[in-house]
Amino acid sequence: MAAWTYACKTIQGMDLDMKILSRPGIPLKITRGMTGAGKVNPTQLVSLTDVADPVQEVELHKIAEYPGENKVMLPVMLKNSGVTARYSMYQLGLYAEDPDKGEILYLILQSDGPEEVPAEDEMKDFTLEWYLTLSVSNTENVEIVLDETGHATLGDLAAVENRVAV
């Protein structure tokens, strides 16, 4: 397993933080996560605007708040569904919505060595999970855009059960 030695907020991410602090009502809205097969000198991470050699999106899950600590924990999951060729992952980037610029690379993580992600036909159901803890000034002002495709609610399941029982 790779050691994720480097993590930083990008310049665009720091600019967004300043907007959030200076303009009440603007949330920190994390829109997506992306893996990268490329890597850069760690001193260049802060100036990136995209992950190096983007490969696939990761799933973002509902955040957990740490009451009174100004922190949130964001679960991130990578699955190899649809991956047709093995790749070496060096970067994980989180993107956020900037009210003036649109989507920006907010946070970037980079490992010293690669995390090998196998193709789906090599290893079915391959999954990696990360739990990222972010320090924020207002935990209620953080939004995560969740992809609900393929997820069922309790109401959905109850409706199916009612149809099957008839």
Helices and strands as residue ranges (DSSP letters): E 6-9, H 11-22, E 28-36, G 42-47, E 54-60, E 64-66, E 71-79, E 87-98, E 102-117, E 127-135, G 139-141, E 142-144, H 154-165
